[in-house]
Amino acid sequence: METLAIFPSPTPPELAQALDLSGWVWKAVANESELTEHEPEEGWGGAIVVADTDPTGAFAVCRALRKVDIPLEPLLLLISGSQLTELDHRNDLFDDFMLTPFHPREFEARLNHVFFKAGRITHAEVVEYGPLKLNVETYQAVLADRPLDLTYMEYELLKFLSSHPGKVFTRETLLSRVWGYDYYGGARTVDVHIRRLRSKMGEEHANLIQTVRSVGYSFGQSRWSG
């Protein structure tokens, strides 16, 4: 996967989290000089420039990215609402823009769109169900835009269940599919991990994992329901 250039450095935490969760490879730069210093051998795969705190530096980076022999694209510009007038006569410096503060889902959709328009949309596999999002490559989990602090097996169990919405699994099936056929723990292992998952998901979302009496567990609703 190609590396994105991100301005500024350090990167705003909410932007770094959104990029990591969606599986993008990126490198933060502080100015135009670092664009050249940190540029990968294959070149930058795109850029995201945040201009709400340092517009002068941000537009300088945009100009540097556009003045090379082959202008870099796509370039997504993040600005505050009060900066909209600053975009006059600068449309050549970016491919799209969005306002800060941004909603993570809106940011991901906008980023996917601008890369799709450029014909270069590649990023990590993400499992999504309603407010839940799991990055399969980075083992990150977010529920209603709140990061979940999960152990490895809690993550694996949640990933398996959320990848099969509405399907009921017995405890024995979950043990073999998630823990592995050579795992000798009892069915209580599943119950303990389900209880911990529900606790970490919070009362509002705990019912995403449903107990099917005398059978086992299911996640969400079947794709064939309703």
C-alpha positions as CSV (number, residue, x, y, z in Angstrom):
1,M,0.0,0.0,0.0
2,E,1.3,3.5,-0.9
3,T,2.1,5.9,1.9
4,L,0.1,9.1,2.4
5,A,1.8,12.4,3.3
6,I,0.0,14.0,6.3
7,F,0.5,17.6,7.4
8,P,1.1,18.7,10.1
9,S,3.4,16.9,12.4
10,P,2.5,15.9,15.0
11,T,-0.8,14.7,13.5
12,P,-4.0,15.6,15.3
13,P,-5.0,12.5,17.4
14,E,-8.5,12.2,15.8
15,L,-7.0,12.2,12.3
16,A,-4.3,9.6,13.3
17,Q,-6.9,7.4,14.8
18,A,-9.2,7.6,11.8
19,L,-6.3,6.8,9.4
20,D,-5.1,3.9,11.5
21,L,-8.5,2.4,11.9
22,S,-9.1,2.4,8.2
23,G,-5.8,0.8,7.5
24,W,-4.0,3.6,5.7
25,V,-0.2,3.8,5.7
26,W,0.9,7.4,6.4
27,K,3.8,9.6,7.4
28,A,3.5,13.0,9.1
29,V,5.5,15.9,7.8
30,A,6.1,19.3,9.4
31,N,6.9,21.4,6.3
32,E,7.9,21.3,2.6
33,S,11.4,20.2,3.3
34,E,10.3,17.0,5.1
35,L,8.1,16.1,2.1
36,T,11.3,15.5,0.2
37,E,13.2,14.1,3.2
38,H,10.6,11.5,4.1
39,E,9.3,10.7,0.6
40,P,9.1,6.9,0.0
41,E,11.1,5.5,-3.0
42,E,7.8,4.8,-4.9
43,G,6.6,8.4,-4.1
44,W,3.7,9.6,-2.0
45,G,0.5,7.8,-2.6
46,G,-1.6,10.9,-1.8
47,A,-1.8,13.6,0.8
48,I,-4.1,15.0,3.6
49,V,-3.3,18.5,4.6
50,V,-4.9,20.0,7.8
51,A,-5.1,23.8,7.4
52,D,-7.2,24.8,10.4
53,T,-4.3,25.6,12.8
54,D,-1.5,26.6,10.4
55,P,-3.0,27.7,7.1
56,T,0.2,29.3,5.8
57,G,2.2,26.2,6.3
58,A,-0.6,24.0,5.0
59,F,-1.0,25.9,1.7
60,A,2.8,25.9,1.3
61,V,2.8,22.1,1.5
62,C,-0.1,22.0,-1.0
63,R,1.9,24.2,-3.4
64,A,5.0,22.0,-3.0
65,L,3.0,18.9,-3.8
66,R,1.5,20.4,-6.9
67,K,4.7,21.9,-8.3
68,V,6.5,18.7,-8.9
69,D,6.8,17.3,-12.4
70,I,3.8,15.1,-11.9
71,P,1.4,16.9,-9.5
72,L,0.5,14.7,-6.5
73,E,-3.1,13.5,-6.4
74,P,-5.3,13.0,-4.6
75,L,-4.9,15.7,-2.1
76,L,-7.6,16.2,0.6
77,L,-7.7,19.5,2.4
78,L,-9.1,19.8,5.9
79,I,-10.2,23.3,7.0
80,S,-12.4,25.1,9.5
81,G,-15.7,26.7,8.5
82,S,-14.2,30.2,8.9
83,Q,-11.6,29.4,6.2
84,L,-14.0,28.8,3.4
85,T,-13.2,32.2,1.9
86,E,-9.5,31.3,1.8
87,L,-10.2,28.7,-0.9
88,D,-11.0,31.3,-3.5
89,H,-8.5,31.0,-6.4
90,R,-6.8,28.0,-4.7
91,N,-8.9,25.2,-6.3
92,D,-5.8,24.0,-8.1
93,L,-4.1,23.2,-4.8
94,F,-6.4,20.3,-3.7
95,D,-8.8,17.7,-5.1
96,D,-11.4,17.9,-2.4
97,F,-11.9,19.5,1.1
98,M,-13.9,18.9,4.2
99,L,-14.5,20.8,7.4
100,T,-13.1,20.2,10.8
101,P,-14.0,18.9,13.3
102,F,-15.0,15.9,11.2
103,H,-17.0,12.8,11.9
104,P,-14.9,9.7,11.4
105,R,-17.4,8.0,9.1
106,E,-17.7,11.2,7.0
107,F,-13.9,11.5,6.8
108,E,-13.6,7.8,5.7
109,A,-16.3,8.3,3.1
110,R,-14.7,11.5,1.7
111,L,-11.2,10.0,1.6
112,N,-12.5,6.9,-0.2
113,H,-14.3,9.1,-2.6
114,V,-11.3,11.2,-3.5
115,F,-9.1,8.2,-3.9
116,F,-11.8,6.5,-6.0
117,K,-11.9,9.5,-8.3
118,A,-8.2,9.2,-8.8
119,G,-8.5,5.5,-9.5
120,R,-6.4,4.5,-6.5
121,I,-8.5,3.1,-3.7
122,T,-6.7,0.5,-1.6
123,H,-6.8,0.0,2.1
124,A,-7.2,-2.7,4.8
125,E,-10.1,-5.0,5.2
126,V,-12.6,-3.6,7.7
127,V,-15.5,-5.5,9.2
128,E,-18.5,-3.2,9.9
129,Y,-21.8,-3.8,11.5
130,G,-23.9,-0.8,12.5
131,P,-21.8,1.3,15.0
132,L,-19.1,-1.4,15.2
133,K,-15.9,-1.3,13.0
134,L,-13.0,-3.7,13.2
135,N,-9.7,-3.3,11.3
136,V,-8.6,-6.8,10.5
137,E,-5.0,-5.8,9.9
138,T,-4.3,-3.6,12.9
139,Y,-6.6,-5.4,15.4
140,Q,-8.3,-2.1,16.2
141,A,-12.0,-1.9,17.2
142,V,-14.2,1.1,17.5
143,L,-17.9,1.1,18.7
144,A,-19.9,4.3,18.1
145,D,-16.6,6.1,17.5
146,R,-15.2,4.9,20.8
147,P,-12.1,2.7,20.8
148,L,-12.5,-0.7,22.5
149,D,-9.6,-2.0,24.5
150,L,-9.8,-5.7,23.7
151,T,-7.6,-8.7,24.4
152,Y,-6.5,-10.7,21.4
153,M,-9.1,-13.5,22.0
154,E,-11.9,-10.9,22.7
155,Y,-11.1,-9.3,19.4
156,E,-11.1,-12.6,17.6
157,L,-14.4,-13.6,19.1
158,L,-16.0,-10.3,18.3
159,K,-14.6,-10.4,14.7
160,F,-16.0,-13.9,14.1
161,L,-19.4,-13.1,15.5
162,S,-19.8,-9.8,13.7
163,S,-18.7,-11.4,10.4
164,H,-21.7,-13.7,10.6
165,P,-24.6,-11.5,11.7
166,G,-27.7,-13.3,12.8
167,K,-26.2,-16.7,12.7
168,V,-26.4,-18.8,16.0
169,F,-23.3,-20.6,17.1
170,T,-23.0,-23.1,19.9
171,R,-20.3,-22.7,22.5
172,E,-18.5,-25.7,21.1
173,T,-18.5,-24.3,17.6
174,L,-17.1,-21.0,18.9
175,L,-14.4,-22.8,20.8
176,S,-13.3,-24.7,17.7
177,R,-13.6,-21.8,15.2
178,V,-12.1,-19.0,17.4
179,W,-9.9,-20.8,19.8
180,G,-8.9,-23.7,17.5
181,Y,-9.6,-27.4,17.4
182,D,-6.6,-28.1,19.7
183,Y,-7.9,-25.9,22.5
184,Y,-8.9,-27.9,25.6
185,G,-10.7,-25.3,27.6
186,G,-14.4,-25.8,28.4
187,A,-17.5,-24.0,27.2
188,R,-17.3,-21.6,30.2
189,T,-14.4,-19.9,28.4
190,V,-16.8,-18.6,25.8
191,D,-19.2,-17.4,28.4
192,V,-16.5,-15.5,30.2
193,H,-15.3,-13.8,27.0
194,I,-18.9,-12.9,26.0
195,R,-19.4,-11.3,29.4
196,R,-16.2,-9.3,29.1
197,L,-17.1,-8.2,25.6
198,R,-20.6,-7.0,26.7
199,S,-19.0,-5.1,29.6
200,K,-16.6,-3.3,27.3
201,M,-19.2,-2.6,24.7
202,G,-21.3,-0.8,27.3
203,E,-24.9,-1.2,28.3
204,E,-26.2,0.6,25.2
205,H,-24.5,-1.8,22.8
206,A,-24.2,-5.0,24.9
207,N,-27.3,-6.5,23.2
208,L,-25.5,-6.7,19.9
209,I,-24.4,-10.1,21.3
210,Q,-27.5,-12.1,22.0
211,T,-27.8,-15.2,24.1
212,V,-29.9,-18.0,22.4
213,R,-31.2,-20.1,25.3
214,S,-30.0,-23.7,25.3
215,V,-28.0,-23.1,22.1
216,G,-25.3,-20.4,22.2
217,Y,-24.8,-16.9,20.9
218,S,-25.5,-14.8,17.9
219,F,-24.5,-11.3,16.8
220,G,-26.9,-8.6,15.5
221,Q,-29.7,-9.5,13.2
222,S,-29.8,-12.0,10.3
223,R,-29.4,-10.4,6.8
224,W,-32.6,-12.2,5.9
225,S,-34.7,-10.8,8.8
226,G,-37.3,-8.2,8.4
